[in-house]
């Protein structure tokens, strides 16, 4: 969990598998922020602005 990787990945840059399940439940919950940020079409994109 300290790598920043999605729950279905190993590295931070891995694409999350939003369809993965474990014991009949989704690995990444429906309310997870990554689901809201995931695009469904090429023209959708969430831009993140870094803060420091």
Secondary structure, DSSP 8 states (H G I E B T S, - for coil): --S---TT-SSTTS---TT-EETTEESS-TT-HHHHH--SSTT---------
